[in-house]
Amino acid sequence: MNETLSKYLPEHAVIPCFELIVANEVHLKIVNERMTRHGDYRKGSNGKHEITINSSLNKYKFLMTLIHEIAHLVAFKKFGRNIKPHGNEWKYTFQQLMVPFIRPEIFPNTVLPLMARHFKNPTASSDTDATLSLALKQFDASNDKNYIFEIPYGSLFRIHNGKIFKKGALRVKRYECEEVSSRRVYLFNPNAEVELLPH
């Protein structure tokens, strides 16, 4: 297990993560990428705790996702099954589990202050924290995608499911973009990765 984990996690996070997995009797599955989520936790019908995580995540996002999912398991055990999935009990548990990892041996110095800020009040997805998300994305494998905030106003772009949109104005924190075929307006986070189309 440690050998497998060392492919996906920062070096100094491998042993403490392995210990968390063993202590919480987690059955960990590393799966091919799903566009809708980085990972998930469920209690199987056999009573086993199953966590699945996308294999395509960079090692820092993999670590955060693993701890995020273990926090669901621990929070349910500690506070009962009736809590909100990303409510205060989960936030508190995620903070407690993540704090020991927020140190320079594990995360790059450029990311540490953003991590510390994010974990004062963690959100259901680190992707909604645009500053942290962009800082972590620089460690992804390179691809031919652009971020929404980089592309010009009025330009056309395609998302993962093939739908085409026209970029509109920034509204508070997100961009209003019109789907070309339906003319419906959707909101996009500035750090959403899209494929810019030629005009």
C-alpha positions as CSV (number, residue, x, y, z in Angstrom):
1,M,0.0,0.0,0.0
2,N,2.8,2.5,0.9
3,E,4.4,1.8,-2.5
4,T,1.1,2.6,-4.3
5,L,0.5,5.7,-2.1
6,S,4.0,7.0,-2.8
7,K,3.1,7.4,-6.5
8,Y,0.2,9.7,-5.7
9,L,1.2,11.6,-2.5
10,P,4.0,14.0,-1.4
11,E,6.8,11.9,0.1
12,H,6.3,13.0,3.7
13,A,2.5,12.5,3.6
14,V,2.7,8.8,2.7
15,I,3.1,7.2,6.2
16,P,0.6,9.5,8.0
17,C,-2.0,8.9,5.3
18,F,-1.3,5.1,5.4
19,E,-1.9,5.3,9.2
20,L,-5.2,7.1,8.7
21,I,-6.3,4.6,6.2
22,V,-5.5,1.7,8.5
23,A,-6.9,3.3,11.6
24,N,-10.2,4.0,9.9
25,E,-10.4,0.7,8.0
26,V,-10.6,2.4,4.6
27,H,-10.8,0.4,1.4
28,L,-9.1,2.8,-1.0
29,K,-9.7,2.6,-4.8
30,I,-7.8,4.8,-7.2
31,V,-9.8,5.2,-10.4
32,N,-9.7,6.8,-13.8
33,E,-10.8,10.4,-13.9
34,R,-14.4,11.4,-13.4
35,M,-15.2,14.9,-14.5
36,T,-17.8,15.6,-11.8
37,R,-15.8,14.8,-8.7
38,H,-12.2,14.3,-7.4
39,G,-13.2,11.5,-5.0
40,D,-16.0,10.1,-2.9
41,Y,-16.7,8.1,0.3
42,R,-19.5,5.6,0.9
43,K,-20.2,2.9,3.4
44,G,-20.7,-0.3,1.4
45,S,-23.5,-2.8,2.0
46,N,-20.9,-5.0,3.6
47,G,-20.2,-2.3,6.2
48,K,-16.8,-1.5,4.6
49,H,-15.7,2.2,4.3
50,E,-14.9,2.7,0.6
51,I,-13.1,5.8,-0.7
52,T,-12.4,6.3,-4.4
53,I,-10.0,9.0,-5.8
54,N,-9.2,10.1,-9.3
55,S,-5.7,8.9,-10.4
56,S,-5.3,12.0,-12.5
57,L,-5.0,14.4,-9.6
58,N,-1.6,16.0,-8.8
59,K,-0.1,14.8,-5.5
60,Y,-1.2,17.9,-3.5
61,K,-4.8,17.6,-4.7
62,F,-4.8,13.9,-4.2
63,L,-3.7,14.4,-0.6
64,M,-6.4,17.0,0.0
65,T,-9.1,14.8,-1.6
66,L,-8.1,11.8,0.5
67,I,-8.2,13.7,3.7
68,H,-11.5,15.4,2.6
69,E,-13.1,11.9,2.1
70,I,-11.6,10.4,5.3
71,A,-13.1,13.5,7.1
72,H,-16.6,12.4,6.0
73,L,-16.1,8.9,7.5
74,V,-14.7,10.3,10.8
75,A,-17.4,13.0,11.1
76,F,-20.2,10.4,10.5
77,K,-18.6,8.1,13.1
78,K,-18.2,10.9,15.7
79,F,-21.3,13.0,15.2
80,G,-23.8,10.5,13.6
81,R,-25.2,9.9,10.1
82,N,-27.7,12.8,10.3
83,I,-25.1,15.6,9.9
84,K,-24.9,17.7,6.7
85,P,-22.3,16.2,4.4
86,H,-20.3,19.5,4.3
87,G,-21.7,21.1,7.5
88,N,-19.9,22.4,10.6
89,E,-19.0,18.9,11.9
90,W,-17.4,17.9,8.7
91,K,-15.5,21.3,8.4
92,Y,-14.2,20.9,11.9
93,T,-13.1,17.3,11.3
94,F,-11.5,18.2,7.9
95,Q,-9.5,21.0,9.6
96,Q,-8.3,18.7,12.4
97,L,-7.2,16.0,10.0
98,M,-5.6,18.4,7.5
99,V,-3.6,20.7,9.9
100,P,-0.8,18.2,10.5
101,F,-0.1,18.1,6.7
102,I,0.1,21.9,6.2
103,R,3.8,22.2,6.6
104,P,6.8,22.9,4.3
105,E,7.9,19.3,4.0
106,I,4.7,18.5,2.3
107,F,3.3,21.5,0.5
108,P,5.4,24.1,-1.5
109,N,6.0,27.4,0.3
110,T,4.0,29.2,-2.4
111,V,0.9,27.2,-1.5
112,L,1.2,27.1,2.3
113,P,-0.3,30.5,3.1
114,L,-3.2,29.8,0.7
115,M,-3.8,26.4,2.4
116,A,-3.7,28.0,5.9
117,R,-6.3,30.6,4.8
118,H,-8.5,28.0,3.1
119,F,-8.6,25.7,6.2
120,K,-9.9,28.5,8.4
121,N,-13.2,27.7,6.8
122,P,-12.9,24.8,4.3
123,T,-15.4,24.5,1.5
124,A,-17.0,21.4,0.0
125,S,-14.5,21.7,-2.9
126,S,-11.1,23.4,-3.0
127,D,-12.0,24.3,-6.6
128,T,-14.4,27.0,-5.4
129,D,-11.4,28.7,-3.7
130,A,-10.1,30.1,-7.0
131,T,-6.8,31.4,-5.6
132,L,-5.9,28.1,-4.0
133,S,-7.2,26.1,-7.0
134,L,-5.0,28.0,-9.4
135,A,-2.0,27.6,-7.1
136,L,-2.5,23.9,-7.0
137,K,-3.2,23.6,-10.8
138,Q,0.3,24.7,-11.6
139,F,1.4,21.2,-10.5
140,D,-1.0,19.4,-12.9
141,A,0.3,17.7,-16.0
142,S,0.3,20.2,-18.9
143,N,-2.6,20.3,-21.2
144,D,-4.0,22.4,-24.0
145,K,-6.8,24.0,-21.9
146,N,-7.3,27.6,-20.9
147,Y,-8.8,29.1,-17.8
148,I,-12.0,31.1,-18.3
149,F,-10.4,34.2,-16.8
150,E,-7.6,34.1,-19.4
151,I,-9.8,34.0,-22.5
152,P,-11.1,37.2,-24.2
153,Y,-14.6,38.5,-23.6
154,G,-17.0,37.3,-26.2
155,S,-14.9,34.3,-27.3
156,L,-16.3,30.8,-27.8
157,F,-15.1,27.8,-25.7
158,R,-16.0,24.2,-25.3
159,I,-16.3,22.3,-22.0
160,H,-15.7,18.6,-21.2
161,N,-19.1,17.4,-22.3
162,G,-18.8,19.1,-25.8
163,K,-21.2,22.0,-25.1
164,I,-20.1,25.3,-26.6
165,F,-20.4,28.7,-24.7
166,K,-19.7,32.3,-25.3
167,K,-17.9,34.1,-22.5
168,G,-19.7,37.0,-20.9
169,A,-19.2,39.5,-18.1
170,L,-17.8,38.8,-14.6
171,R,-20.7,38.8,-12.1
172,V,-19.3,39.2,-8.6
173,K,-16.9,36.2,-8.6
174,R,-18.1,34.1,-11.6
175,Y,-18.4,34.7,-15.3
176,E,-21.8,34.7,-17.1
177,C,-21.5,32.5,-20.2
178,E,-24.2,31.8,-22.8
179,E,-24.6,28.3,-24.1
180,V,-24.7,28.8,-27.9
181,S,-27.3,26.2,-28.8
182,S,-29.9,26.9,-26.0
183,R,-29.0,30.6,-25.3
184,R,-29.2,29.8,-21.6
185,V,-26.8,31.6,-19.3
186,Y,-24.6,29.6,-16.9
187,L,-22.1,30.8,-14.3
188,F,-18.5,29.6,-14.4
189,N,-15.7,29.9,-11.8
190,P,-12.7,31.9,-13.2
191,N,-10.5,28.9,-12.8
192,A,-12.7,26.5,-14.9
193,E,-10.6,24.8,-17.5
194,V,-12.0,25.1,-21.1
195,E,-11.0,24.7,-24.7
196,L,-10.8,28.0,-26.5
197,L,-12.3,27.8,-30.0
198,P,-11.1,29.7,-33.1
199,H,-13.6,32.4,-34.2
